Amino acid sequence: MKFLFSILLLCLFSFSVSAADMPSRIEINYAVTTDIGEGEINEVMEIKHTDDGHSYSIHSEAQATGIFKLLEPNRIVRHSEGIITQRGLRPARAYEKRGKKEPSLAAFDWKNHTITLKHKKQQLHEKLPEGTLDRLSLSYNFMFAPLPEHNIECYLPNGNSLVLSSYTITEETLNTPIGKMKTVVLTRQEDKSSKLKRKIWLAQNNHMLPVRIVSVEENGREIEKIVTGINISYKADE
């Protein structure tokens, strides 16, 4: 049975990468709530594919609104770009920028198996483990790669270091502002002493897109974002 299941996953993966109806551009709108006030963050994510279907770009911008904007007036910009492989996304460059602060940058050198991390004016070079992703590419990776049966392990840049992250895999029916969705839920496993928490809901019937993310950041801030709109284009940008 496990052998047949593996064959089915492989077939689904091969189809997803080569099928003519694979999206070339996706825009997602999220409403975001935090533990400080009733403000919202409006975030737009885009994923772009070239005509040959082998590269990607994901861009995310978050802007506080309402009361929350008084406390967090600056935009948060995240970006990831790279290529699509048979094992999923392989980032070449990723960064996060908050307002006018210097961005945190990760540059992936797969040929030499090294990653350069720039954070708070510090620059470090680390060994680059196979399968390393960044925060954005992890959320979209399973559009292109078969999902493991029980858990996921991968390295992610976190400021000036690489952190090994482990996620368990479950299923859940999720109510969203745009309807009920069958989802796969990735839950990050943390040490008991860690403040960090992260769960990602991927829509099973909509290209495994991330439709909800709940996290607790290093500063203790609780953030939940949930999809409010999805716009998909199936033609390459002209």
N, C-alpha and C positions, 0 to 999 in steps of 0.2 A: 504493500500500500504506500509506504514512504517513497519507494522507487517511482511509482506512478505519479505521486504528488510532485516529486522533483521534476519529472518529465513535463508535467503540466505547467509548472512554474517557468521552466525553460522556454516552452512554447509561447507562453504569454509574454515573456520578456522579449523574445525575438520579434513577436508581432508588434509590441509596443514601440520598439525602436524603428522598425521599418514600415509600419503601416502608414498609408497615405493620409489618414485622418489624425495623425499625431499633431497636437497644437504647435504652432510656430510662435505664438505670443499669448501670454496669459496675464490678465490684470485682476488682482484680488483686492477688495476693500475689506478692511477689518475695523470693528469698533473695539476700542481698548479701554478697560477700566483698571484703576489702581486702588491701592488701599488709602490714598490721600485724596479725599473729596470725591465728587461725582463727575469730575471731568472725563472727557474722552480723548483718545488719540486716533486720528484718522490716518491709516497707513495704506499705501498702495505698493503692491509688489508686482514686478514684471519679470517674466522669463522669456528670453528671446533665443531663437535658433536660426542659424544661417541656412542657406538653401541646401547645403549638403547634409544638414542635420547633425553635425558633429561638434558644434560648440554651443555654449550657453552663456547667458548673462542674466543675473537676477539683481534687481535694484529695489530697495525698500526705503521709504521715507515716512517717518512718524512725526506728527506735529500735535502738540497738546491743544485742547480747546476748553472753553468754559473756565471754571475755577482753576482747574489743573494748569492752565496756561500761565497763570500768575506765578506758579511755583516752578514750572518747567517751560520757559518761553522759547527755548531753542529747539530746532529740528534735530532728530536723530536719523542719520543716513547710514544704511548698510548696503554693501555691494559685494557680489561674488561673480567671478567669471572664470571660464575654463573650457574643457572639452567633455564630450560624452563618450564613455567607453562601454564595453560589454559588461563591466562590473558596476556601472553607474557614473555619477558625476566625478570628475577629477579637476578640482579647482586649480587655477594658476595664480590668482590674485584675489584677495578679499580684504575689505577694510570696514571700519566703523568710525563714524565722525559725529561728535555731539557739539552742535553750535559752532563756535569759532575755535574750539580746542583742536590741537593736532590730532589727526586720525590715528587709530590703532591699525596697523597694516600687517598682513601675512602674505609673503611671496613664496610660492611653492616651486621648487626646482626639482622636478621629478627625474630629470636625467642624472643629476648628481645626488639625488636622495637627501636634499637639505631643504630646510625652511627658514626663511628670514623673518623675524618678528620685530616690529617696531612699535613701542608703546612708551608713552611719557618720556620721549627723547632718548630712550634706551633702545639699542639694537642688538639682537642676539641671533646666533645661528644654531639651529638644532638639527639632529637627524630627523629625516622625514619618513615616518612609518607608512607602509602601503595602506591605502584605504583612508588616509586622513582626509577629513572634510572640514568645512567651516560651518558656522551657525546657520547660514542661509541654505547652503548646498545640502546639508543634512535634511532639512525640511522638504526639499524637492527631489532628493536622491532616488526615492522609490517610485518615481514616474518611470525610471529607466532601468532599475535593478530589481530582481526578485527579492521579496521580503523573506528573511530567515524565518524559521519555524517558531523559535522560542525567544531569542534575544539578539541584540545588536551590540557590538563593541567597536568603537572607532576613536581615534584621537581627534581633538578639536583644539584650535588655538584659543587661549584665554589670556589676553593681555600679552605678557612677555614669556609665556610658557605653553607647552602642549599638555593637555589633560586627557587621559584615557576615560572615556565615558561609556557606560553600559546601560542599555535600555531593555526592559522587558516588553513583550508584545502581547496585547490582549485585543478584544473586540468590544465595541459598544455602539448602540444606536444613539445618535446625538441630535438634539433639537437645536436648530439654528434659526436666525431671523429669515433665512431663505428656504427653510424647509427641514424635514427630518432626513438624516443621512446615516447610512451604515459606515462605520469608521473602524480603522485599526488604530489602537492607542499605544504610543511609545512612552514609557514611563522611565525616567532616568533614575538609576539606583545610586543613592548617596550614602556616605558615612553618617552615622547617627549624629555626629557633632557638626555636620555641615548645614549651613543655612540654605544652600542652593537646592532648588527643586525645579523640575521641568517635565511637562507632559505635552505631547504633540498628538493631535487627532488628524488622521489622514483619511480622506473620503474615498471609500472603496470603489464607488461607481462614478467617480469624477477624477480620473487620472492620478489618484493617490495624492491629491493636493492637500496642503495643510489648511484645515478649516477652523481649528481652535488650538491655541497654545496657552498654557498656564505655567507661570514660572515665578520663583522667588529669587531675586538677584542677590549679589554679594552684599549690597547695602541693606538687605532685608526688605526691599520694596516688592510688594506682590503685584503682579501684572497678569491680566487675562485679556487675550484678544480673540475675537470670534468673527467669522466671516459674515459680511453683510451684502456682498455682491461679488460675482465672478463674471468676467468678460473674456471669452476665449476666441482667438482667431486661428483658423486652420490654413491660412495662406501666408507664405513668406512675405515679410515687409518688402515693399518696392523701394 
